Amino acid sequence: MNLTKTRTAKRVASSLLYLLLLGGAAPVAVAQKVQDTNIGYQKPPKAMADIIEAPATPSVSLSAKGDWMLLLESAGYPSIEEVSAPESRIAGLRINPATNGQSRGNYYNGLKLKQVNGGQEFDIKGLPANAQISYVTWSPDEKHIAFTNTIANGIELWIADLSTKQAKKLTNAVVNDAYSGRPFEWASDSKSLLVKFIDEKRGEMPKYSYVPAGPNVQQNIGKARPSRTYQDLLKNRYDEDLFDYYMATQLKMVTLDGQQQPIGKAGVIKSVSMSPDGQYLLVETIQKPYSYLVPSYYFPYNVEVWNRDGKVVKELAKLPLAEDIPIAFDAVAKGPRSYNWRPDKGASLYWAEAQDGGDANKEVAVRDKVYTLDAPFAAKPTEIASTKYRYRGVQWGQNNMAIVNERWWKTRAERASLIEPNNPAKAAVVLIERSYEDGYNDPGSPVYTKNQYGRNVLLTDKKGQNIYMISEGGSPEGNRPFVSEFNLKSKKGKILWRSEAPYYERPVDIIDLSSKKVITRRESENDPPNYFVRDLNKKSLTQVTKFPHPTPQLEGVQKEMLQYERNDGVKLTAILYLPKDYKKGDKPLPMLMWAYPREFKNADAAGQVKSSPYEFTRISSGSPLFWVTQGYAVLDRTDMPIVGEGDTQPNDTYNEQLVASAKAAIDKVVSMGVVDPKRIAVGGHSYGAFMTANLLAHSDLFAAGIARSGAYNRTLTPFGFQQEERSYWEAPEVYFQMSPFSYAHKVKTPILLIHGEADNNSGTFPIQSERFYNALKGHGATTRLVFLPAESHGYRGKESIMHMLWEMDQWLNTYVKNRPVQ
């Protein structure tokens, strides 16, 4: 079966359907839309290309005890050949048919073990050749790690013994990683793993028939079922059969010597987890009927408890197809949800259940209730908490202590309450209630430790009176991360240590509470991030890693955090980068401004500083910083807050606020004498692309624009987008005014559109760029549309990234840097 041919045919058919609905013409080939045809993949200037080619800094995984760290080495960007490999796009999933795993995976190609105390490094021997490693996971006793290795025809399970530094393969390439989540889990005794296997009895892959068996029919009988736009949905019965094929899973226990024991019947397994004592499994299995309107995580599913032999000991819930969840942001499905094992007990479940029918628009005193149920699961569930806002999870401690978290989107309120789960009659104590937009008063997130089951529980002092928190430490001077001791009775935190200038240093973990030793990740403007052990008692600092500067091309680049005000008084910030050889008094530079708008319900919160002037100048493939090597000023992280206080919605004045923010940023850099106001470009990715198009449609501030993977016609996302929860029919004027497609005739500034042909992001269908380009062209705009084959919302192929940079560089040089003086 030719999967590539099938996928192409289906994409063309889908595009035709969209165009018919929009009253448009059939799509034409990409080569007909651009003047330069058959140009192949191009490369940007050498300084930019060298940054893409540079080896990646290893990722780090710390042991819970803090005595070892794993260095996870990456091979860099994959080739376009890898990215364009055949994939099945079904039910919101993207599956590699050759491996039965998720396509477009991120892989490591090497592992090293490093002592935290002393810094000695060890190679792990016996790793697979040409390794593609994922899901690296410590065993509870931290004597082994487990990981998957993807090969041409499947996915293997491997382990490494950390005492011998030796790796070995546990299974053949039969691991099923089609669904999201880790495909294996360590048992609490560290002697075996629970693994998802491909069902060996599933038969052959369904064959696609070009002769239809009949029409594909959907219907709705008088029920309101709004839903947001999703990509890669099921389209026909063949897709349903293909989904069943990939998802067919047999659970097995695998011992460290490779012995396998099947557990229960094979099925379409959504998720599985072991109880902390290893005696039970919590299993969720997807059921029919499937949906062509929503992704697989909304399909019907059953929730059951199995014993180690695979026998069902408790049917917890049969949850129906969730096509009718309201589009409000705090809406949830009816019935119980979020089943999990309590980490503080051997076999006890907890979950939440909405008391408002899942409808956030209902006025109720209690939004959710939280229940527990202990093994052997025969008793009535015990209610241990109720929430005012929408339930967001439980952080479990030891000795009858837990913290229940809740949030409410409309007011941006969040609350954390202390409960005694074994004494549910005792009233909850509200520890924290605040606006989660307020970064200056964010107490942070709790620090965890491992208990006797190898599960994460809250780290407390010996008396259980204090927990420990790590916060980003927002402040008017910029983020200054800290670690604090939070008293559960006084509800106040005491900062134990806080990052100081000229460094940005973030605590990672507390590795020794008695001596107050903390692992931190430290960096400065010129020093790349590295890991340190900070002894708070001795006030000493010991470096653990010595990662070199990953991009020497950026050494010496000048960086400054700017603070300024919008015309309505909202405070704004941005980070200005100047070439290393730029001197005060030199001629003003051309500039690329890069931004991503964010919504706020409070103007003061919108004006808070959200970064640090001491962060290392890092660069990713989608960053605008490449152009600081080409003689441009770059304004990055440019604040574009969209504020709607009280009953006013942020998007009611979206364009006015957008233009005001952009003008304030330009006025600031021009007043400094470093930027030529006639040579400024604006750009962004996704919602930043949407912003870019709107700025060009509603202002004449810029010489050019670059919009990557955006959405430009909001009628194609009629049931909400980004942070807008009103539907098109509730606020048609907002949808019209926020759509740059509506104002394509006003775009007189050159605009470059780039989009991945296989965009998988909700709402940013490739047709958004196709139709916007057609509208711009029809009104005589200077524009160029570039589709990157096989790329999704974020571009991964090295050739694609290089070509993207080349296109952007050509555009900026033509319409900004070398813009004719008028």
C-alpha positions in Angstrom: 0.0 0.0 0.0 1.4 3.5 -1.0 0.7 5.5 2.2 2.3 8.6 0.8 0.0 8.5 -2.2 -3.0 7.9 -0.1 -2.2 10.7 2.3 -1.7 13.1 -0.6 -5.0 12.2 -2.2 -6.8 12.6 1.1 -5.2 16.0 1.7 -6.2 17.2 -1.8 -9.8 16.0 -1.2 -9.9 17.8 2.1 -8.6 21.1 0.6 -11.2 20.8 -2.1 -14.0 20.4 0.4 -12.8 23.5 2.4 -12.7 25.6 -0.8 -16.2 24.5 -1.8 -17.5 25.5 1.6 -15.7 28.8 1.2 -16.9 29.4 -2.3 -13.3 29.3 -3.5 -11.5 27.8 -6.5 -9.5 24.6 -6.5 -6.0 24.9 -5.1 -3.1 25.2 -7.5 0.4 23.7 -7.1 2.8 25.6 -4.8 5.1 26.2 -7.8 2.4 28.3 -9.4 2.0 30.6 -6.4 5.6 31.8 -6.2 7.7 33.4 -8.8 10.8 31.3 -8.1 10.0 27.7 -8.9 12.0 24.5 -8.5 14.7 26.3 -6.5 15.3 23.4 -4.1 16.3 23.8 -0.5 18.5 26.8 0.0 21.0 27.7 2.8 21.3 31.0 4.7 24.6 32.9 5.3 27.3 30.8 6.9 27.1 32.3 10.3 23.4 31.4 10.5 24.0 27.9 9.0 26.8 27.2 11.5 24.4 27.8 14.4 22.0 25.2 13.0 24.9 22.7 12.4 26.3 23.2 15.9 26.2 20.2 18.3 23.4 20.5 20.9 24.1 20.9 24.6 23.1 17.7 26.4 19.9 17.5 28.4 20.2 16.5 32.1 18.2 14.1 34.2 18.9 14.1 37.9 18.5 11.1 40.3 16.1 11.8 43.1 18.9 11.5 45.7 20.9 14.1 43.7 24.0 12.0 43.6 24.0 11.2 39.9 22.9 12.9 36.7 22.3 11.5 33.2 23.6 13.5 30.3 21.3 12.9 27.3 23.1 13.6 24.1 21.2 14.8 21.0 22.0 14.2 17.4 20.7 17.6 16.3 18.0 18.4 13.8 16.8 15.4 11.7 17.0 15.4 8.0 14.0 16.1 5.7 14.2 12.5 4.7 13.4 11.5 8.3 10.7 14.1 8.7 9.0 13.2 5.5 8.7 9.5 6.3 5.2 8.1 5.8 2.8 8.7 8.7 -0.8 8.0 9.4 -2.7 11.0 10.6 -5.8 9.7 12.4 -7.9 10.6 15.5 -5.6 13.5 16.4 -2.6 11.3 16.3 0.4 11.0 14.0 1.7 7.5 13.8 4.7 6.1 12.0 3.4 2.9 10.3 6.8 1.3 10.2 7.4 1.5 14.0 3.8 1.7 15.4 5.1 4.7 17.4 4.5 8.4 17.3 6.0 10.0 14.3 8.3 13.0 14.4 9.8 11.9 17.7 12.6 13.6 19.6 15.5 11.3 20.2 18.8 11.1 22.0 21.7 9.3 20.5 23.9 8.9 23.5 23.9 8.6 27.3 26.5 9.3 29.9 26.5 9.0 33.7 28.0 11.8 35.8 28.7 12.0 39.5 27.3 15.1 41.1 29.9 15.0 43.8 33.3 15.0 42.1 32.0 15.4 38.5 33.4 12.1 37.1 31.8 11.0 33.9 31.2 7.4 32.7 30.2 6.1 29.3 27.3 3.7 29.3 28.5 0.7 27.3 26.5 -1.5 25.0 24.1 1.2 23.8 22.5 0.4 20.5 24.2 1.4 17.3 22.7 4.5 15.6 20.6 4.9 18.7 17.2 6.8 18.8 16.6 6.9 22.5 13.4 8.1 24.2 11.6 7.9 27.6 14.7 7.7 29.7 13.4 6.7 33.2 15.1 6.0 36.5 14.0 2.9 38.4 12.5 3.6 41.8 15.7 2.3 43.5 17.8 4.3 41.0 20.0 1.3 40.2 18.8 1.1 36.6 17.4 3.2 33.9 15.0 2.1 31.2 14.5 3.6 27.7 13.1 2.8 24.3 15.2 2.6 21.1 13.5 3.2 17.8 14.8 1.2 14.8 13.6 1.0 11.2 10.8 -1.5 11.9 9.7 -0.9 15.5 10.5 0.1 19.0 12.6 -1.8 21.5 12.8 -1.6 25.3 16.3 -1.4 26.8 17.7 -1.0 30.3 21.1 0.0 31.7 22.6 -1.2 34.9 24.2 1.9 36.6 26.5 -0.1 38.8 28.2 -1.8 35.8 27.4 1.1 33.3 26.2 -1.6 30.9 23.1 -1.4 28.7 21.1 -4.3 27.2 18.1 -4.9 25.1 15.0 -6.3 27.0 12.6 -6.8 24.1 12.5 -6.9 20.3 10.9 -4.1 18.4 7.4 -4.8 19.6 6.6 -1.9 21.9 3.4 0.0 21.2 3.9 3.7 21.4 1.0 4.8 19.1 -0.8 6.8 21.9 0.6 9.6 23.9 2.3 8.9 27.2 5.2 6.6 28.2 4.8 3.1 26.8 6.3 1.5 30.0 6.4 1.9 33.7 8.7 0.6 36.4 7.2 -1.6 39.2 7.8 -0.2 42.6 10.2 -3.1 43.5 12.4 -2.1 40.5 12.5 -5.7 39.4 10.1 -5.5 36.5 8.4 -3.2 34.1 4.8 -2.9 32.8 5.0 -2.5 29.1 2.6 -1.8 26.2 3.2 -4.4 23.5 1.8 -4.5 20.0 -1.0 -7.1 19.9 0.6 -10.0 17.9 -2.9 -11.2 17.0 -4.1 -8.0 15.4 -3.6 -9.3 11.9 -2.4 -7.4 8.8 -2.7 -3.6 8.3 -6.0 -2.6 6.8 -5.8 -2.0 3.1 -7.1 1.2 1.6 -9.7 0.8 -1.1 -10.1 3.5 -3.7 -13.6 2.2 -4.3 -15.9 3.7 -1.5 -18.1 1.3 0.4 -20.7 4.0 0.7 -21.1 7.6 1.9 -19.5 8.9 5.1 -22.4 10.2 7.2 -22.5 12.3 10.4 -25.6 13.6 12.0 -26.8 15.6 15.0 -30.4 15.5 16.2 -31.3 18.7 17.9 -28.4 18.9 20.4 -25.9 21.8 20.6 -22.4 20.3 20.3 -20.0 23.1 19.5 -16.3 22.1 19.2 -13.1 23.9 18.4 -11.2 23.1 15.2 -8.9 20.0 15.3 -6.4 18.5 12.9 -6.0 14.9 11.8 -9.4 13.6 12.7 -11.0 10.3 11.5 -12.6 10.7 8.1 -14.0 7.3 7.2 -14.3 3.7 8.1 -10.8 2.9 6.8 -9.4 5.4 9.3 -11.4 3.7 12.1 -9.9 0.3 11.1 -6.4 1.9 11.0 -6.9 3.4 14.4 -7.9 0.0 15.8 -4.9 -1.6 14.2 -2.3 0.8 15.6 -3.9 1.0 19.0 -4.3 -2.8 19.5 -2.2 -3.3 22.7 -1.3 -6.3 24.9 0.0 -5.5 28.4 2.9 -7.5 29.7 5.2 -7.6 32.7 8.9 -7.8 31.7 11.6 -8.7 34.2 15.1 -7.4 34.2 16.3 -10.7 32.5 13.7 -10.2 29.7 11.0 -12.7 30.7 7.6 -11.7 29.6 4.2 -12.3 31.3 1.0 -11.2 29.4 -1.6 -9.4 31.6 -5.3 -9.5 30.6 -6.9 -9.2 27.2 -5.6 -7.1 24.4 -7.6 -4.0 23.6 -7.5 -0.4 22.5 -5.7 0.8 25.6 -5.7 4.5 26.3 -3.6 4.5 29.4 -2.4 2.1 32.1 -0.6 2.7 35.5 0.4 0.4 38.4 -0.6 1.0 42.0 2.3 2.0 44.2 2.4 -1.4 45.8 2.4 -3.1 42.4 -0.7 -5.2 43.0 -3.2 -3.5 40.7 -3.5 -1.8 37.3 -5.6 1.2 36.5 -6.6 0.6 32.9 -8.5 2.9 30.5 -9.7 1.3 27.2 -11.2 3.3 24.3 -14.6 2.1 23.1 -16.8 2.7 20.1 -18.5 4.7 18.6 -15.6 6.8 17.5 -16.0 10.4 16.4 -15.1 12.3 13.2 -15.5 15.6 15.1 -13.1 15.4 18.0 -9.7 13.7 18.7 -9.3 10.3 20.3 -8.9 11.6 23.8 -12.6 12.5 23.7 -13.7 9.0 22.5 -15.7 6.8 24.9 -13.6 4.9 27.3 -14.0 2.5 30.2 -12.0 2.8 33.5 -11.2 -0.4 35.3 -9.0 -1.8 38.0 -7.2 -5.1 37.1 -5.2 -7.4 39.3 -1.7 -8.6 38.3 -3.4 -11.6 36.5 -5.4 -9.2 34.3 -8.7 -10.0 36.0 -11.1 -7.0 36.3 -11.7 -6.4 40.0 -13.6 -3.1 39.7 -15.4 -1.3 36.9 -15.0 2.3 37.9 -16.7 4.1 35.0 -18.0 3.9 31.4 -17.6 7.4 30.0 -19.4 8.3 26.8 -18.2 10.2 23.7 -17.5 13.7 24.8 -18.6 15.8 21.8 -20.8 18.0 23.9 -18.3 19.7 26.2 -19.1 23.4 26.1 -16.4 25.6 24.5 -15.8 27.6 27.7 -12.2 27.2 28.9 -13.1 25.7 32.3 -15.6 23.3 30.8 -15.0 19.6 31.3 -16.7 16.3 30.5 -19.6 15.1 32.6 -18.9 12.3 35.1 -15.8 11.3 36.9 -12.4 12.2 35.4 -8.7 12.3 36.1 -8.4 8.9 37.8 -5.0 8.4 39.4 -3.3 6.4 42.1 -2.5 8.1 45.4 1.3 8.1 45.7 1.2 8.0 49.5 -0.7 4.7 49.8 -0.2 1.2 48.5 -3.4 1.0 46.4 -5.8 3.9 46.7 -7.5 5.8 43.8 -8.5 9.4 43.6 -10.5 11.3 41.0 -12.7 14.4 40.5 -16.2 14.9 39.3 -17.9 18.1 38.1 -20.9 19.3 40.1 -22.0 21.7 37.4 -22.3 19.2 34.6 -19.0 20.3 33.3 -20.5 23.6 32.2 -18.4 26.6 33.3 -21.2 29.0 32.5 -23.4 27.6 35.3 -23.4 29.4 38.6 -22.7 26.9 41.4 -21.2 27.0 44.9 -19.1 23.9 44.3 -17.5 23.1 40.9 -15.8 19.8 41.6 -15.6 17.1 44.3 -12.6 14.9 44.9 -13.0 11.3 45.9 -10.8 8.4 47.0 -11.4 4.7 47.0 -9.0 2.1 48.7 -8.4 -1.5 47.7 -10.2 -3.8 47.5 -12.5 -1.2 45.9 -15.7 -2.6 47.4 -16.6 0.3 49.6 -18.4 3.6 48.7 -16.0 6.3 47.5 -15.0 8.9 50.1 -15.3 12.6 49.4 -12.1 14.3 50.6 -12.5 17.8 49.1 -14.7 20.2 47.1 -13.6 23.2 45.1 -14.9 26.7 44.4 -13.0 26.8 41.0 -12.2 24.1 38.5 -10.1 21.2 40.0 -6.5 21.1 38.8 -5.0 18.2 40.7 -3.7 17.1 44.1 -0.2 17.3 45.4 0.2 14.5 47.9 2.4 14.5 51.0 3.0 12.0 53.7 1.4 11.6 57.1 -2.2 12.5 56.1 -1.5 15.7 54.2 -2.3 16.8 50.7 -2.8 20.1 48.7 -5.8 20.5 46.4 -5.3 22.9 43.5 -8.0 24.8 41.6 -8.2 27.5 38.9 -10.8 29.7 37.2 -10.0 31.1 33.8 -12.5 34.0 33.7 -11.0 35.7 36.7 -7.5 34.2 36.4 -7.9 33.1 40.1 -6.1 30.1 41.5 -6.3 28.5 45.0 -4.3 25.8 46.9 -5.9 24.3 49.9 -4.5 22.0 52.6 -6.6 18.9 53.5 -6.2 15.8 55.7 -7.4 13.0 53.3 -7.8 10.5 56.1 -10.0 13.0 58.0 -12.4 14.3 55.3 -14.7 16.0 57.8 -12.0 18.5 58.7 -12.4 21.7 56.8 -9.8 22.5 54.1 -7.4 25.3 54.9 -6.8 27.8 52.0 -3.0 28.2 51.8 -2.8 30.4 48.7 -5.4 32.3 46.7 -4.1 34.7 44.0 -4.2 35.7 40.4 -2.0 33.4 38.4 -1.2 36.4 36.1 0.7 38.0 39.0 4.2 36.8 38.6 5.6 39.1 41.3 3.7 37.3 44.0 4.0 33.7 42.7 5.1 31.5 45.6 6.3 28.8 43.2 5.8 25.1 42.9 6.5 22.5 45.6 9.7 20.4 45.8 9.1 16.6 45.9 10.9 13.6 47.3 10.6 9.9 46.7 8.7 7.7 49.3 8.9 4.0 50.0 7.0 3.2 46.8 9.4 5.3 44.7 6.6 7.8 44.1 6.8 11.6 44.3 5.4 13.2 47.5 5.8 16.7 49.0 9.2 17.3 50.6 8.5 18.5 54.2 10.6 19.1 57.3 10.7 16.4 60.0 7.7 17.8 61.8 5.6 18.2 58.6 5.1 21.9 59.3 6.9 23.3 56.2 7.0 22.4 52.6 9.6 23.8 50.1 8.9 25.8 47.0 10.8 26.9 43.9 9.6 30.0 42.2 10.6 31.9 39.1 10.8 35.0 41.4 9.3 37.7 39.2 10.3 41.2 40.2 10.4 44.7 38.6 14.2 44.1 38.1 13.5 40.9 36.2 13.1 37.3 37.3 15.2 36.3 40.3 14.4 32.6 41.1 14.3 31.5 44.7 13.8 28.5 47.0 11.6 29.0 50.0 10.3 27.3 53.1 6.5 27.6 53.2 4.9 27.3 56.6 1.5 25.4 56.5 0.2 27.1 59.6 1.2 30.8 59.0 0.8 30.4 55.3 3.9 32.4 54.7 7.1 31.6 52.9 10.6 32.4 54.0 13.1 32.7 51.2 16.1 30.5 51.9 18.1 31.7 48.8 17.5 33.9 45.8 19.4 34.5 42.6 21.5 37.6 42.5 22.9 39.8 39.7 24.7 39.4 37.4 23.4 35.8 37.2 20.1 34.1 36.4 20.2 31.0 38.6 17.3 28.7 39.0 17.0 26.1 41.8 16.3 22.6 40.3 16.0 20.4 43.3 16.8 20.2 47.0 19.2 17.2 47.3 19.9 17.4 51.0 17.4 19.1 53.3 19.4 18.8 56.5 22.5 20.5 55.0 20.3 22.6 52.6 22.2 21.6 49.5 20.4 22.7 46.3 21.1 21.8 42.7 20.9 25.0 40.5 21.1 25.8 36.8 23.2 29.0 36.6 23.8 31.3 33.6 24.7 34.9 32.8 24.6 37.1 29.7 27.9 35.5 28.6 28.1 32.2 30.5 26.1 29.3 29.1 23.8 27.4 31.5 25.5 24.9 33.8 24.6 22.9 36.9 26.0 23.7 40.3 25.6 22.4 43.9 24.9 25.3 46.2 25.4 24.7 49.9 23.1 27.2 51.7 24.6 26.5 55.1 28.2 26.9 54.1 27.3 29.4 51.4 29.5 27.6 48.9 29.0 26.9 45.2 30.5 23.9 43.3 30.2 23.5 39.6 29.1 20.1 38.3 28.9 20.5 34.5 31.0 22.5 32.2 29.0 22.8 29.0 30.8 25.1 26.4 29.2 28.0 24.6 26.9 26.3 22.1 26.9 29.2 19.6 30.2 31.1 19.6 28.8 33.1 16.7 26.8 35.0 19.3 29.6 35.7 21.8 29.9 39.4 22.4 26.4 40.2 21.2 25.1 43.2 23.1 21.9 42.7 25.1 19.7 45.1 27.1 16.3 44.7 28.8 14.1 47.7 27.8 11.3 49.1 29.9 8.8 51.6 28.5 5.1 52.5 28.5 2.2 52.2 26.1 0.0 55.3 25.5 -2.6 53.9 28.0 -0.1 53.6 30.8 0.5 49.8 30.5 4.2 49.1 31.2 6.0 47.0 28.6 9.3 45.3 28.3 11.4 43.8 25.5 15.0 42.5 25.0 17.1 44.4 22.6 20.1 42.7 20.9 22.7 44.6 19.0 25.6 43.3 16.9 28.9 42.7 18.8 30.7 45.4 16.8 28.0 48.1 17.1 29.2 51.2 18.9 27.3 54.2 20.3 27.1 56.9 17.7 27.1 54.4 14.7 24.4 54.8 12.1 21.0 53.5 13.2 20.4 49.8 12.3 17.7 48.0 10.5 15.6 46.0 13.0 13.6 42.8 13.3 10.9 42.9 16.0 9.6 39.5 17.1 6.6 39.0 19.4 3.7 36.9 20.6 0.5 38.5 22.0 -0.9 37.4 25.4 -4.2 38.2 27.0 -4.6 39.6 30.5 -7.5 40.5 32.8 -5.3 43.0 34.8 -3.3 45.9 33.4 -0.8 45.8 36.3 -0.1 42.1 35.7 0.2 42.7 32.0 2.9 45.3 32.8 5.1 43.0 34.9 8.6 42.2 33.8 8.6 38.5 32.6 12.2 37.7 31.9 15.7 38.4 33.3 18.4 40.7 31.9 20.9 38.1 33.0 19.7 35.1 31.0 22.2 33.6 28.6 21.7 34.6 24.9 20.3 31.3 23.6 18.9 30.6 20.2 16.6 28.0 18.7 15.7 27.2 15.1 12.7 29.6 15.2 14.5 32.5 16.9 14.9 36.0 15.4 18.4 36.2 16.9 20.1 34.9 13.8 19.9 38.3 12.2 22.0 40.0 14.9 24.9 38.2 13.1 23.8 39.9 9.9 24.0 43.5 11.1 20.4 43.9 12.4 19.2 45.0 15.7 16.7 42.4 17.1 13.9 43.2 19.5 12.8 39.9 21.0 10.1 39.0 23.6 8.4 42.3 22.8 5.5 42.7 25.1 2.1 42.8 23.2 -0.4 42.5 26.0 -4.1 42.5 25.2 -5.9 43.6 28.3 -9.6 43.4 29.2 -10.4 44.3 32.7 -13.7 43.6 34.5 -16.5 42.7 32.1 -14.5 43.9 29.1 -13.0 41.1 27.0 -9.3 41.6 25.9 -10.1 41.0 22.3 -12.7 43.7 22.1 -9.9 46.2 21.4 -7.3 43.8 20.1 -6.0 45.8 17.1 -5.9 49.1 18.9 -3.8 47.6 21.8 -1.6 45.7 19.3 -0.7 48.9 17.3 -0.2 50.9 20.5 2.2 48.3 21.9 4.2 48.1 18.6 4.4 51.9 18.4 5.6 52.2 22.0 8.4 49.7 21.2 9.5 51.5 18.1 9.4 54.8 19.8 11.7 53.4 22.5 14.4 52.0 20.2 14.3 55.0 17.9 14.7 57.4 20.8 17.8 55.5 21.8 19.3 56.3 18.4 20.1 52.7 17.5 17.3 51.8 15.0 16.3 53.4 11.7 12.5 53.9 11.9 12.1 53.4 8.2 13.8 50.0 8.3 11.9 47.9 10.8 10.3 44.5 10.2 7.9 42.6 12.4 7.5 38.9 12.6 6.1 36.0 14.6 5.1 32.4 14.6 1.6 31.0 15.1 -0.4 33.6 17.0 2.6 35.9 16.4 2.0 35.4 12.7 -1.6 36.5 13.2 -0.3 39.5 15.1 2.1 40.4 12.3 -0.6 40.3 9.6 -2.9 42.5 11.8 -0.1 45.0 12.4 0.5 45.4 8.7 -3.2 45.7 8.0 -3.8 48.4 10.7 -0.6 50.4 10.7 2.2 51.8 8.6 4.9 51.3 11.2 6.9 48.6 9.4 8.9 48.1 6.2 8.1 44.4 6.0 6.5 41.5 7.8 7.2 37.8 8.3 4.3 35.5 9.3 5.0 31.8 10.0 2.3 29.2 10.5 -0.5 31.5 11.3 -4.3 31.7 11.1 -5.7 34.7 9.3 -9.5 34.1 8.9 -11.2 33.6 12.3 -14.4 32.4 10.7 -12.5 29.2 10.1 -12.2 28.8 13.9 -15.8 29.8 14.7 -16.0 28.2 18.2 -13.2 30.0 19.8 -9.4 30.5 19.3 -6.4 31.2 21.5 -8.0 32.8 24.7 -11.2 33.8 23.0 -14.1 31.6 24.2 -17.0 33.4 22.6 -18.2 31.8 19.3 -18.4 33.6 16.0 -22.2 33.9 16.4 -21.8 35.5 19.9 -19.2 38.1 18.7 -19.2 38.3 14.9 -17.7 41.8 14.9 -14.7 40.6 17.0 -14.1 37.7 14.6 -14.3 40.0 11.6 -12.2 42.8 13.0 -9.5 40.4 14.3 -9.2 38.6 11.0 -6.4 40.2 8.8 -8.2 38.3 6.0 -11.0 40.9 6.3 -8.5 43.7 5.7 -6.3 42.1 3.1 -7.0 45.1 0.8 -5.3 47.4 3.4 -2.0 45.4 3.5 0.5 47.5 1.5 3.6 46.4 3.3 5.6 43.4 1.9 4.7 40.2 3.8 6.3 36.8 3.7 4.1 33.9 4.6 5.7 30.5 5.6 3.7 27.5 6.6 4.3 23.8 7.2 2.3 21.7 4.7 1.5 19.2 7.5 0.6 21.7 10.2 -1.0 19.8 13.1 -1.9 22.7 15.3 -5.5 23.4 16.1 -6.8 26.2 14.0 -3.7 26.9 11.9 -4.6 24.7 8.9 -2.4 25.3 5.9 -5.4 26.7 4.0 -5.2 29.7 6.3 -2.0 30.9 4.6 -3.2 29.7 1.2 -6.4 31.8 1.3 -4.7 34.8 2.9 -2.1 34.8 0.2 -4.8 34.6 -2.5 -6.6 37.6 -1.0 -3.4 39.6 -0.8 -2.4 38.7 -4.3 -5.9 39.7 -5.5 -5.4 43.2 -4.1 -1.9 43.7 -5.5 0.1 43.2 -2.3 3.8 42.3 -2.4 3.8 38.9 -0.9 5.3 35.4 -1.1 4.0 32.1 0.2 6.3 29.3 1.1 5.0 25.9 2.0 7.5 23.6 3.7 6.8 20.0 2.6 6.1 17.5 5.4 6.6 20.0 8.2 4.1 20.5 11.0 3.4 23.5 13.2 7.0 23.6 14.3 9.7 22.9 11.7 12.1 20.1 12.4 13.9 19.1 9.2 17.4 20.6 8.9 16.8 21.4 5.2 13.5 23.0 6.1 15.0 25.2 8.8 17.9 26.3 6.6 15.5 27.2 3.8 13.2 29.1 6.2 16.2 31.1 7.3 17.2 31.8 3.7 13.7 32.9 2.8 13.5 35.3 5.8 17.0 36.6 5.1 16.2 37.3 1.5 13.0 39.1 2.4 14.6 41.2 5.1 17.6 42.2 2.9 15.3 43.2 0.0 12.6 45.1 1.9 14.3 46.2 5.1 18.1 46.3 5.1 18.4 47.5 1.5 15.1 49.3 1.3 15.4 52.2 -1.1 15.4 55.6 0.6 12.3 57.5 -0.3 
